[in-house]
Amino acid sequence: MARKLAKKQEETTRSLQKIESVCYALRLRLIEYADRPDILRQMAKRALDDAAAAGQDKDGERGDD
């Protein structure tokens, strides 16, 4: 049971790091493109799509249990 918990904690930590990375990138873009909301929307959508694709394996299934 402890092994499963450690594995889940590692996955949670990786997921949190991905979320923090996306938020940081979007925050920087907000500063750069504050006057261009259309570009910000496109960047946000692309970042979320990339993050979702990274969470799937080659069969389109999520990698977690």
CHARMM-style PDB file with segment names, atoms N, HN, CA, C and O in Angstrom:
ATOM      1  N   MET     1       0.821  -1.199   0.000  1.00  0.00      PROA
ATOM      2  CA  MET     1       0.000   0.000   0.000  1.00  0.00      PROA
ATOM      3  C   MET     1       0.864   1.261   0.000  1.00  0.00      PROA
ATOM      4  O   MET     1       0.546   2.235  -0.682  1.00  0.00      PROA
ATOM      5  N   ALA     2       1.947   1.239   0.759  1.00  0.00      PROA
ATOM      6  HN  ALA     2       2.205   0.448   1.313  1.00  0.00      PROA
ATOM      7  CA  ALA     2       2.825   2.409   0.815  1.00  0.00      PROA
ATOM      8  C   ALA     2       3.454   2.682  -0.547  1.00  0.00      PROA
ATOM      9  O   ALA     2       3.674   3.835  -0.917  1.00  0.00      PROA
ATOM     10  N   ARG     3       3.740   1.620  -1.287  1.00  0.00      PROA
ATOM     11  HN  ARG     3       3.561   0.683  -0.986  1.00  0.00      PROA
ATOM     12  CA  ARG     3       4.326   1.779  -2.614  1.00  0.00      PROA
ATOM     13  C   ARG     3       3.351   2.471  -3.566  1.00  0.00      PROA
ATOM     14  O   ARG     3       3.732   3.356  -4.332  1.00  0.00      PROA
ATOM     15  N   LYS     4       2.084   2.050  -3.503  1.00  0.00      PROA
ATOM     16  HN  LYS     4       1.775   1.331  -2.880  1.00  0.00      PROA
ATOM     17  CA  LYS     4       1.061   2.670  -4.348  1.00  0.00      PROA
ATOM     18  C   LYS     4       0.899   4.148  -3.998  1.00  0.00      PROA
ATOM     19  O   LYS     4       0.760   4.997  -4.879  1.00  0.00      PROA
ATOM     20  N   LEU     5       0.920   4.435  -2.710  1.00  0.00      PROA
ATOM     21  HN  LEU     5       1.033   3.745  -1.995  1.00  0.00      PROA
ATOM     22  CA  LEU     5       0.775   5.818  -2.265  1.00  0.00      PROA
ATOM     23  C   LEU     5       1.947   6.666  -2.751  1.00  0.00      PROA
ATOM     24  O   LEU     5       1.755   7.798  -3.195  1.00  0.00      PROA
ATOM     25  N   ALA     6       3.145   6.127  -2.669  1.00  0.00      PROA
ATOM     26  HN  ALA     6       3.301   5.207  -2.309  1.00  0.00      PROA
ATOM     27  CA  ALA     6       4.325   6.859  -3.137  1.00  0.00      PROA
ATOM     28  C   ALA     6       4.236   7.115  -4.639  1.00  0.00      PROA
ATOM     29  O   ALA     6       4.583   8.198  -5.110  1.00  0.00      PROA
ATOM     30  N   LYS     7       3.773   6.120  -5.385  1.00  0.00      PROA
ATOM     31  HN  LYS     7       3.491   5.240  -5.002  1.00  0.00      PROA
ATOM     32  CA  LYS     7       3.635   6.274  -6.836  1.00  0.00      PROA
ATOM     33  C   LYS     7       2.594   7.347  -7.164  1.00  0.00      PROA
ATOM     34  O   LYS     7       2.808   8.176  -8.048  1.00  0.00      PROA
ATOM     35  N   LYS     8       1.479   7.327  -6.456  1.00  0.00      PROA
ATOM     36  HN  LYS     8       1.305   6.653  -5.738  1.00  0.00      PROA
ATOM     37  CA  LYS     8       0.439   8.330  -6.687  1.00  0.00      PROA
ATOM     38  C   LYS     8       0.942   9.728  -6.322  1.00  0.00      PROA
ATOM     39  O   LYS     8       0.622  10.704  -7.001  1.00  0.00      PROA
ATOM     40  N   GLN     9       1.724   9.821  -5.253  1.00  0.00      PROA
ATOM     41  HN  GLN     9       1.984   9.028  -4.701  1.00  0.00      PROA
ATOM     42  CA  GLN     9       2.272  11.117  -4.859  1.00  0.00      PROA
ATOM     43  C   GLN     9       3.233  11.643  -5.914  1.00  0.00      PROA
ATOM     44  O   GLN     9       3.226  12.837  -6.212  1.00  0.00      PROA
ATOM     45  N   GLU    10       4.059  10.772  -6.482  1.00  0.00      PROA
ATOM     46  HN  GLU    10       4.064   9.802  -6.239  1.00  0.00      PROA
ATOM     47  CA  GLU    10       4.970  11.186  -7.549  1.00  0.00      PROA
ATOM     48  C   GLU    10       4.190  11.718  -8.747  1.00  0.00      PROA
ATOM     49  O   GLU    10       4.548  12.748  -9.318  1.00  0.00      PROA
ATOM     50  N   GLU    11       3.131  11.019  -9.126  1.00  0.00      PROA
ATOM     51  HN  GLU    11       2.840  10.182  -8.662  1.00  0.00      PROA
ATOM     52  CA  GLU    11       2.306  11.447 -10.257  1.00  0.00      PROA
ATOM     53  C   GLU    11       1.620  12.780  -9.956  1.00  0.00      PROA
ATOM     54  O   GLU    11       1.529  13.647 -10.826  1.00  0.00      PROA
ATOM     55  N   THR    12       1.143  12.938  -8.736  1.00  0.00      PROA
ATOM     56  HN  THR    12       1.217  12.234  -8.030  1.00  0.00      PROA
ATOM     57  CA  THR    12       0.517  14.200  -8.338  1.00  0.00      PROA
ATOM     58  C   THR    12       1.522  15.340  -8.408  1.00  0.00      PROA
ATOM     59  O   THR    12       1.193  16.433  -8.870  1.00  0.00      PROA
ATOM     60  N   THR    13       2.731  15.094  -7.957  1.00  0.00      PROA
ATOM     61  HN  THR    13       2.998  14.206  -7.582  1.00  0.00      PROA
ATOM     62  CA  THR    13       3.783  16.107  -8.005  1.00  0.00      PROA
ATOM     63  C   THR    13       4.106  16.488  -9.443  1.00  0.00      PROA
ATOM     64  O   THR    13       4.259  17.670  -9.751  1.00  0.00      PROA
ATOM     65  N   ARG    14       4.212  15.491 -10.332  1.00  0.00      PROA
ATOM     66  HN  ARG    14       4.087  14.531 -10.082  1.00  0.00      PROA
ATOM     67  CA  ARG    14       4.474  15.779 -11.752  1.00  0.00      PROA
ATOM     68  C   ARG    14       3.334  16.595 -12.358  1.00  0.00      PROA
ATOM     69  O   ARG    14       3.573  17.542 -13.108  1.00  0.00      PROA
ATOM     70  N   SER    15       2.109  16.230 -12.035  1.00  0.00      PROA
ATOM     71  HN  SER    15       1.915  15.461 -11.426  1.00  0.00      PROA
ATOM     72  CA  SER    15       0.956  16.965 -12.558  1.00  0.00      PROA
ATOM     73  C   SER    15       0.966  18.409 -12.074  1.00  0.00      PROA
ATOM     74  O   SER    15       0.695  19.327 -12.847  1.00  0.00      PROA
ATOM     75  N   LEU    16       1.271  18.609 -10.818  1.00  0.00      PROA
ATOM     76  HN  LEU    16       1.491  17.863 -10.189  1.00  0.00      PROA
ATOM     77  CA  LEU    16       1.338  19.958 -10.259  1.00  0.00      PROA
ATOM     78  C   LEU    16       2.430  20.776 -10.937  1.00  0.00      PROA
ATOM     79  O   LEU    16       2.238  21.960 -11.211  1.00  0.00      PROA
ATOM     80  N   GLN    17       3.572  20.155 -11.209  1.00  0.00      PROA
ATOM     81  HN  GLN    17       3.728  19.193 -10.986  1.00  0.00      PROA
ATOM     82  CA  GLN    17       4.650  20.859 -11.899  1.00  0.00      PROA
ATOM     83  C   GLN    17       4.224  21.285 -13.302  1.00  0.00      PROA
ATOM     84  O   GLN    17       4.561  22.381 -13.748  1.00  0.00      PROA
ATOM     85  N   LYS    18       3.486  20.424 -13.995  1.00  0.00      PROA
ATOM     86  HN  LYS    18       3.212  19.533 -13.632  1.00  0.00      PROA
ATOM     87  CA  LYS    18       2.989  20.773 -15.329  1.00  0.00      PROA
ATOM     88  C   LYS    18       2.029  21.954 -15.250  1.00  0.00      PROA
ATOM     89  O   LYS    18       2.103  22.879 -16.058  1.00  0.00      PROA
ATOM     90  N   ILE    19       1.134  21.916 -14.278  1.00  0.00      PROA
ATOM     91  HN  ILE    19       1.074  21.164 -13.622  1.00  0.00      PROA
ATOM     92  CA  ILE    19       0.165  23.004 -14.108  1.00  0.00      PROA
ATOM     93  C   ILE    19       0.885  24.311 -13.794  1.00  0.00      PROA
ATOM     94  O   ILE    19       0.557  25.353 -14.362  1.00  0.00      PROA
ATOM     95  N   GLU    20       1.858  24.261 -12.898  1.00  0.00      PROA
ATOM     96  HN  GLU    20       2.125  23.415 -12.437  1.00  0.00      PROA
ATOM     97  CA  GLU    20       2.612  25.462 -12.544  1.00  0.00      PROA
ATOM     98  C   GLU    20       3.356  26.017 -13.753  1.00  0.00      PROA
ATOM     99  O   GLU    20       3.424  27.232 -13.941  1.00  0.00      PROA
ATOM    100  N   SER    21       3.909  25.135 -14.566  1.00  0.00      PROA
ATOM    101  HN  SER    21       3.854  24.149 -14.414  1.00  0.00      PROA
ATOM    102  CA  SER    21       4.634  25.557 -15.759  1.00  0.00      PROA
ATOM    103  C   SER    21       3.715  26.273 -16.744  1.00  0.00      PROA
ATOM    104  O   SER    21       4.074  27.319 -17.287  1.00  0.00      PROA
ATOM    105  N   VAL    22       2.538  25.712 -16.973  1.00  0.00      PROA
ATOM    106  HN  VAL    22       2.247  24.863 -16.532  1.00  0.00      PROA
ATOM    107  CA  VAL    22       1.571  26.335 -17.880  1.00  0.00      PROA
ATOM    108  C   VAL    22       1.118  27.685 -17.331  1.00  0.00      PROA
ATOM    109  O   VAL    22       1.031  28.661 -18.076  1.00  0.00      PROA
ATOM    110  N   CYS    23       0.834  27.744 -16.046  1.00  0.00      PROA
ATOM    111  HN  CYS    23       0.906  26.951 -15.441  1.00  0.00      PROA
ATOM    112  CA  CYS    23       0.394  29.006 -15.437  1.00  0.00      PROA
ATOM    113  C   CYS    23       1.477  30.080 -15.543  1.00  0.00      PROA
ATOM    114  O   CYS    23       1.183  31.240 -15.833  1.00  0.00      PROA
ATOM    115  N   TYR    24       2.717  29.691 -15.310  1.00  0.00      PROA
ATOM    116  HN  TYR    24       2.955  28.748 -15.074  1.00  0.00      PROA
ATOM    117  CA  TYR    24       3.825  30.639 -15.412  1.00  0.00      PROA
ATOM    118  C   TYR    24       3.954  31.161 -16.841  1.00  0.00      PROA
ATOM    119  O   TYR    24       4.102  32.364 -17.053  1.00  0.00      PROA
ATOM    120  N   ALA    25       3.898  30.260 -17.816  1.00  0.00      PROA
ATOM    121  HN  ALA    25       3.777  29.283 -17.644  1.00  0.00      PROA
ATOM    122  CA  ALA    25       4.009  30.665 -19.222  1.00  0.00      PROA
ATOM    123  C   ALA    25       2.864  31.598 -19.610  1.00  0.00      PROA
ATOM    124  O   ALA    25       3.078  32.599 -20.294  1.00  0.00      PROA
ATOM    125  N   LEU    26       1.659  31.270 -19.175  1.00  0.00      PROA
ATOM    126  HN  LEU    26       1.486  30.457 -18.619  1.00  0.00      PROA
ATOM    127  CA  LEU    26       0.514  32.131 -19.493  1.00  0.00      PROA
ATOM    128  C   LEU    26       0.633  33.494 -18.822  1.00  0.00      PROA
ATOM    129  O   LEU    26       0.256  34.516 -19.396  1.00  0.00      PROA
ATOM    130  N   ARG    27       1.155  33.497 -17.618  1.00  0.00      PROA
ATOM    131  HN  ARG    27       1.461  32.667 -17.152  1.00  0.00      PROA
ATOM    132  CA  ARG    27       1.336  34.772 -16.904  1.00  0.00      PROA
ATOM    133  C   ARG    27       2.325  35.674 -17.652  1.00  0.00      PROA
ATOM    134  O   ARG    27       2.106  36.878 -17.781  1.00  0.00      PROA
ATOM    135  N   LEU    28       3.413  35.073 -18.140  1.00  0.00      PROA
ATOM    136  HN  LEU    28       3.591  34.095 -18.035  1.00  0.00      PROA
ATOM    137  CA  LEU    28       4.375  35.852 -18.917  1.00  0.00      PROA
ATOM    138  C   LEU    28       3.740  36.397 -20.190  1.00  0.00      PROA
ATOM    139  O   LEU    28       3.954  37.553 -20.555  1.00  0.00      PROA
ATOM    140  N   ARG    29       2.964  35.562 -20.855  1.00  0.00      PROA
ATOM    141  HN  ARG    29       2.791  34.624 -20.558  1.00  0.00      PROA
ATOM    142  CA  ARG    29       2.309  35.997 -22.094  1.00  0.00      PROA
ATOM    143  C   ARG    29       1.288  37.099 -21.819  1.00  0.00      PROA
ATOM    144  O   ARG    29       1.096  37.992 -22.644  1.00  0.00      PROA
ATOM    145  N   LEU    30       0.645  37.035 -20.677  1.00  0.00      PROA
ATOM    146  HN  LEU    30       0.801  36.310 -20.007  1.00  0.00      PROA
ATOM    147  CA  LEU    30      -0.311  38.079 -20.304  1.00  0.00      PROA
ATOM    148  C   LEU    30       0.395  39.429 -20.212  1.00  0.00      PROA
ATOM    149  O   LEU    30      -0.143  40.454 -20.630  1.00  0.00      PROA
ATOM    150  N   ILE    31       1.587  39.415 -19.668  1.00  0.00      PROA
ATOM    151  HN  ILE    31       2.025  38.582 -19.329  1.00  0.00      PROA
ATOM    152  CA  ILE    31       2.359  40.652 -19.576  1.00  0.00      PROA
ATOM    153  C   ILE    31       2.766  41.124 -20.972  1.00  0.00      PROA
ATOM    154  O   ILE    31       2.690  42.314 -21.278  1.00  0.00      PROA
ATOM    155  N   GLU    32       3.197  40.189 -21.814  1.00  0.00      PROA
ATOM    156  HN  GLU    32       3.259  39.222 -21.566  1.00  0.00      PROA
ATOM    157  CA  GLU    32       3.661  40.547 -23.158  1.00  0.00      PROA
ATOM    158  C   GLU    32       2.534  40.987 -24.093  1.00  0.00      PROA
ATOM    159  O   GLU    32       2.703  41.907 -24.894  1.00  0.00      PROA
ATOM    160  N   TYR    33       1.379  40.316 -23.980  1.00  0.00      PROA
ATOM    161  HN  TYR    33       1.242  39.569 -23.330  1.00  0.00      PROA
ATOM    162  CA  TYR    33       0.290  40.540 -24.935  1.00  0.00      PROA
ATOM    163  C   TYR    33      -0.993  41.028 -24.263  1.00  0.00      PROA
ATOM    164  O   TYR    33      -2.089  40.641 -24.668  1.00  0.00      PROA
ATOM    165  N   ALA    34      -0.866  41.860 -23.258  1.00  0.00      PROA
ATOM    166  HN  ALA    34       0.024  42.174 -22.930  1.00  0.00      PROA
ATOM    167  CA  ALA    34      -2.035  42.328 -22.508  1.00  0.00      PROA
ATOM    168  C   ALA    34      -3.048  43.045 -23.397  1.00  0.00      PROA
ATOM    169  O   ALA    34      -4.249  43.022 -23.128  1.00  0.00      PROA
ATOM    170  N   ASP    35      -2.560  43.672 -24.444  1.00  0.00      PROA
ATOM    171  HN  ASP    35      -1.585  43.691 -24.663  1.00  0.00      PROA
ATOM    172  CA  ASP    35      -3.454  44.415 -25.326  1.00  0.00      PROA
ATOM    173  C   ASP    35      -3.974  43.575 -26.498  1.00  0.00      PROA
ATOM    174  O   ASP    35      -4.641  44.103 -27.387  1.00  0.00      PROA
ATOM    175  N   ARG    36      -3.672  42.275 -26.504  1.00  0.00      PROA
ATOM    176  HN  ARG    36      -3.129  41.846 -25.782  1.00  0.00      PROA
ATOM    177  CA  ARG    36      -4.097  41.388 -27.599  1.00  0.00      PROA
ATOM    178  C   ARG    36      -4.792  40.146 -27.043  1.00  0.00      PROA
ATOM    179  O   ARG    36      -4.195  39.070 -27.053  1.00  0.00      PROA
ATOM    180  N   PRO    37      -6.029  40.254 -26.560  1.00  0.00      PROA
ATOM    181  CA  PRO    37      -6.715  39.107 -25.957  1.00  0.00      PROA
ATOM    182  C   PRO    37      -6.918  37.938 -26.921  1.00  0.00      PROA
ATOM    183  O   PRO    37      -6.999  36.792 -26.479  1.00  0.00      PROA
ATOM    184  N   ASP    38      -7.001  38.199 -28.223  1.00  0.00      PROA
ATOM    185  HN  ASP    38      -6.935  39.130 -28.582  1.00  0.00      PROA
ATOM    186  CA  ASP    38      -7.166  37.114 -29.188  1.00  0.00      PROA
ATOM    187  C   ASP    38      -5.935  36.208 -29.213  1.00  0.00      PROA
ATOM    188  O   ASP    38      -6.064  34.986 -29.291  1.00  0.00      PROA
ATOM    189  N   ILE    39      -4.757  36.798 -29.147  1.00  0.00      PROA
ATOM    190  HN  ILE    39      -4.653  37.791 -29.083  1.00  0.00      PROA
ATOM    191  CA  ILE    39      -3.523  36.011 -29.119  1.00  0.00      PROA
ATOM    192  C   ILE    39      -3.430  35.235 -27.812  1.00  0.00      PROA
ATOM    193  O   ILE    39      -3.028  34.072 -27.807  1.00  0.00      PROA
ATOM    194  N   LEU    40      -3.798  35.874 -26.704  1.00  0.00      PROA
ATOM    195  HN  LEU    40      -4.125  36.819 -26.708  1.00  0.00      PROA
ATOM    196  CA  LEU    40      -3.774  35.190 -25.409  1.00  0.00      PROA
ATOM    197  C   LEU    40      -4.690  33.969 -25.406  1.00  0.00      PROA
ATOM    198  O   LEU    40      -4.319  32.920 -24.880  1.00  0.00      PROA
ATOM    199  N   ARG    41      -5.875  34.096 -25.983  1.00  0.00      PROA
ATOM    200  HN  ARG    41      -6.176  34.948 -26.410  1.00  0.00      PROA
ATOM    201  CA  ARG    41      -6.804  32.959 -26.050  1.00  0.00      PROA
ATOM    202  C   ARG    41      -6.201  31.809 -26.845  1.00  0.00      PROA
ATOM    203  O   ARG    41      -6.297  30.651 -26.439  1.00  0.00      PROA
ATOM    204  N   GLN    42      -5.580  32.128 -27.979  1.00  0.00      PROA
ATOM    205  HN  GLN    42      -5.503  33.069 -28.309  1.00  0.00      PROA
ATOM    206  CA  GLN    42      -4.959  31.092 -28.805  1.00  0.00      PROA
ATOM    207  C   GLN    42      -3.833  30.394 -28.057  1.00  0.00      PROA
ATOM    208  O   GLN    42      -3.718  29.169 -28.109  1.00  0.00      PROA
ATOM    209  N   MET    43      -3.006  31.162 -27.364  1.00  0.00      PROA
ATOM    210  HN  MET    43      -3.099  32.156 -27.322  1.00  0.00      PROA
ATOM    211  CA  MET    43      -1.894  30.586 -26.605  1.00  0.00      PROA
ATOM    212  C   MET    43      -2.396  29.713 -25.463  1.00  0.00      PROA
ATOM    213  O   MET    43      -1.855  28.635 -25.217  1.00  0.00      PROA
ATOM    214  N   ALA    44      -3.422  30.175 -24.770  1.00  0.00      PROA
ATOM    215  HN  ALA    44      -3.861  31.051 -24.969  1.00  0.00      PROA
ATOM    216  CA  ALA    44      -3.981  29.399 -23.660  1.00  0.00      PROA
ATOM    217  C   ALA    44      -4.561  28.087 -24.168  1.00  0.00      PROA
ATOM    218  O   ALA    44      -4.345  27.040 -23.557  1.00  0.00      PROA
ATOM    219  N   LYS    45      -5.285  28.128 -25.264  1.00  0.00      PROA
ATOM    220  HN  LYS    45      -5.460  28.979 -25.760  1.00  0.00      PROA
ATOM    221  CA  LYS    45      -5.871  26.914 -25.834  1.00  0.00      PROA
ATOM    222  C   LYS    45      -4.778  25.939 -26.252  1.00  0.00      PROA
ATOM    223  O   LYS    45      -4.876  24.741 -25.985  1.00  0.00      PROA
ATOM    224  N   ARG    46      -3.741  26.447 -26.906  1.00  0.00      PROA
ATOM    225  HN  ARG    46      -3.662  27.420 -27.123  1.00  0.00      PROA
ATOM    226  CA  ARG    46      -2.641  25.586 -27.343  1.00  0.00      PROA
ATOM    227  C   ARG    46      -1.945  24.936 -26.143  1.00  0.00      PROA
ATOM    228  O   ARG    46      -1.644  23.743 -26.173  1.00  0.00      PROA
ATOM    229  N   ALA    47      -1.691  25.710 -25.097  1.00  0.00      PROA
ATOM    230  HN  ALA    47      -1.935  26.679 -25.073  1.00  0.00      PROA
ATOM    231  CA  ALA    47      -1.026  25.177 -23.910  1.00  0.00      PROA
ATOM    232  C   ALA    47      -1.869  24.095 -23.246  1.00  0.00      PROA
ATOM    233  O   ALA    47      -1.341  23.064 -22.831  1.00  0.00      PROA
ATOM    234  N   LEU    48      -3.169  24.323 -23.144  1.00  0.00      PROA
ATOM    235  HN  LEU    48      -3.598  25.161 -23.481  1.00  0.00      PROA
ATOM    236  CA  LEU    48      -4.048  23.326 -22.533  1.00  0.00      PROA
ATOM    237  C   LEU    48      -4.157  22.076 -23.398  1.00  0.00      PROA
ATOM    238  O   LEU    48      -4.180  20.962 -22.874  1.00  0.00      PROA
ATOM    239  N   ASP    49      -4.225  22.247 -24.712  1.00  0.00      PROA
ATOM    240  HN  ASP    49      -4.207  23.151 -25.137  1.00  0.00      PROA
ATOM    241  CA  ASP    49      -4.276  21.098 -25.616  1.00  0.00      PROA
ATOM    242  C   ASP    49      -2.994  20.270 -25.525  1.00  0.00      PROA
ATOM    243  O   ASP    49      -3.045  19.041 -25.501  1.00  0.00      PROA
ATOM    244  N   ASP    50      -1.846  20.950 -25.475  1.00  0.00      PROA
ATOM    245  HN  ASP    50      -1.805  21.949 -25.495  1.00  0.00      PROA
ATOM    246  CA  ASP    50      -0.569  20.249 -25.357  1.00  0.00      PROA
ATOM    247  C   ASP    50      -0.477  19.491 -24.038  1.00  0.00      PROA
ATOM    248  O   ASP    50      -0.001  18.356 -24.000  1.00  0.00      PROA
ATOM    249  N   ALA    51      -0.933  20.120 -22.959  1.00  0.00      PROA
ATOM    250  HN  ALA    51      -1.319  21.041 -22.990  1.00  0.00      PROA
ATOM    251  CA  ALA    51      -0.899  19.467 -21.650  1.00  0.00      PROA
ATOM    252  C   ALA    51      -1.818  18.255 -21.626  1.00  0.00      PROA
ATOM    253  O   ALA    51      -1.470  17.229 -21.042  1.00  0.00      PROA
ATOM    254  N   ALA    52      -2.982  18.357 -22.249  1.00  0.00      PROA
ATOM    255  HN  ALA    52      -3.265  19.190 -22.723  1.00  0.00      PROA
ATOM    256  CA  ALA    52      -3.918  17.227 -22.296  1.00  0.00      PROA
ATOM    257  C   ALA    52      -3.343  16.093 -23.127  1.00  0.00      PROA
ATOM    258  O   ALA    52      -3.481  14.926 -22.760  1.00  0.00      PROA
ATOM    259  N   ALA    53      -2.701  16.419 -24.243  1.00  0.00      PROA
ATOM    260  HN  ALA    53      -2.588  17.367 -24.541  1.00  0.00      PROA
ATOM    261  CA  ALA    53      -2.109  15.390 -25.098  1.00  0.00      PROA
ATOM    262  C   ALA    53      -0.959  14.688 -24.383  1.00  0.00      PROA
ATOM    263  O   ALA    53      -0.763  13.487 -24.566  1.00  0.00      PROA
ATOM    264  N   ALA    54      -0.206  15.411 -23.580  1.00  0.00      PROA
ATOM    265  HN  ALA    54      -0.366  16.387 -23.431  1.00  0.00      PROA
ATOM    266  CA  ALA    54       0.907  14.813 -22.844  1.00  0.00      PROA
ATOM    267  C   ALA    54       0.418  13.845 -21.779  1.00  0.00      PROA
ATOM    268  O   ALA    54       1.163  12.959 -21.361  1.00  0.00      PROA
ATOM    269  N   GLY    55      -0.814  14.000 -21.337  1.00  0.00      PROA
ATOM    270  HN  GLY    55      -1.419  14.720 -21.677  1.00  0.00      PROA
ATOM    271  CA  GLY    55      -1.372  13.125 -20.312  1.00  0.00      PROA
ATOM    272  C   GLY    55      -1.997  11.861 -20.856  1.00  0.00      PROA
ATOM    273  O   GLY    55      -2.558  11.073 -20.094  1.00  0.00      PROA
ATOM    274  N   GLN    56      -1.913  11.647 -22.159  1.00  0.00      PROA
ATOM    275  HN  GLN    56      -1.457  12.287 -22.779  1.00  0.00      PROA
ATOM    276  CA  GLN    56      -2.498  10.456 -22.772  1.00  0.00      PROA
ATOM    277  C   GLN    56      -1.397   9.597 -23.366  1.00  0.00      PROA
ATOM    278  O   GLN    56      -0.376  10.109 -23.823  1.00  0.00      PROA
ATOM    279  N   ASP    57      -1.612   8.271 -23.356  1.00  0.00      PROA
ATOM    280  HN  ASP    57      -2.442   7.854 -22.985  1.00  0.00      PROA
ATOM    281  CA  ASP    57      -0.644   7.390 -23.998  1.00  0.00      PROA
ATOM    282  C   ASP    57      -0.994   7.228 -25.466  1.00  0.00      PROA
ATOM    283  O   ASP    57      -1.916   7.878 -25.959  1.00  0.00      PROA
ATOM    284  N   LYS    58      -0.280   6.380 -26.162  1.00  0.00      PROA
ATOM    285  HN  LYS    58       0.469   5.851 -25.763  1.00  0.00      PROA
ATOM    286  CA  LYS    58      -0.458   6.264 -27.612  1.00  0.00      PROA
ATOM    287  C   LYS    58      -1.836   5.775 -28.014  1.00  0.00      PROA
ATOM    288  O   LYS    58      -2.248   5.995 -29.152  1.00  0.00      PROA
ATOM    289  N   ASP    59      -2.569   5.111 -27.111  1.00  0.00      PROA
ATOM    290  HN  ASP    59      -2.234   4.931 -26.186  1.00  0.00      PROA
ATOM    291  CA  ASP    59      -3.911   4.624 -27.409  1.00  0.00      PROA
ATOM    292  C   ASP    59      -4.986   5.649 -27.078  1.00  0.00      PROA
ATOM    293  O   ASP    59      -6.176   5.392 -27.264  1.00  0.00      PROA
ATOM    294  N   GLY    60      -4.564   6.814 -26.587  1.00  0.00      PROA
ATOM    295  HN  GLY    60      -3.597   7.022 -26.436  1.00  0.00      PROA
ATOM    296  CA  GLY    60      -5.529   7.840 -26.232  1.00  0.00      PROA
ATOM    297  C   GLY    60      -6.100   7.669 -24.839  1.00  0.00      PROA
ATOM    298  O   GLY    60      -7.031   8.376 -24.455  1.00  0.00      PROA
ATOM    299  N   GLU    61      -5.547   6.734 -24.079  1.00  0.00      PROA
ATOM    300  HN  GLU    61      -4.790   6.160 -24.392  1.00  0.00      PROA
ATOM    301  CA  GLU    61      -6.008   6.497 -22.709  1.00  0.00      PROA
ATOM    302  C   GLU    61      -5.102   7.238 -21.752  1.00  0.00      PROA
ATOM    303  O   GLU    61      -3.915   7.429 -22.018  1.00  0.00      PROA
ATOM    304  N   ARG    62      -5.678   7.657 -20.628  1.00  0.00      PROA
ATOM    305  HN  ARG    62      -6.642   7.502 -20.412  1.00  0.00      PROA
ATOM    306  CA  ARG    62      -4.882   8.307 -19.595  1.00  0.00      PROA
ATOM    307  C   ARG    62      -3.924   7.301 -18.995  1.00  0.00      PROA
ATOM    308  O   ARG    62      -4.241   6.116 -18.893  1.00  0.00      PROA
ATOM    309  N   GLY    63      -2.754   7.768 -18.600  1.00  0.00      PROA
ATOM    310  HN  GLY    63      -2.496   8.731 -18.683  1.00  0.00      PROA
ATOM    311  CA  GLY    63      -1.740   6.881 -18.070  1.00  0.00      PROA
ATOM    312  C   GLY    63      -1.910   6.515 -16.613  1.00  0.00      PROA
ATOM    313  O   GLY    63      -1.198   5.636 -16.127  1.00  0.00      PROA
ATOM    314  N   ASP    64      -2.833   7.158 -15.882  1.00  0.00      PROA
ATOM    315  HN  ASP    64      -3.412   7.871 -16.277  1.00  0.00      PROA
ATOM    316  CA  ASP    64      -2.980   6.858 -14.459  1.00  0.00      PROA
ATOM    317  C   ASP    64      -3.983   5.740 -14.224  1.00  0.00      PROA
ATOM    318  O   ASP    64      -4.766   5.391 -15.108  1.00  0.00      PROA
ATOM    319  N   ASP    65      -3.945   5.180 -13.009  1.00  0.00      PROA
ATOM    320  HN  ASP    65      -3.309   5.463 -12.291  1.00  0.00      PROA
ATOM    321  CA  ASP    65      -4.825   4.041 -12.675  1.00  0.00      PROA
ATOM    322  C   ASP    65      -6.154   4.514 -12.191  1.00  0.00      PROA
ATOM    323  OT1 ASP    65      -7.018   3.699 -11.866  1.00  0.00      PROA
TER     324      ASP     65
END
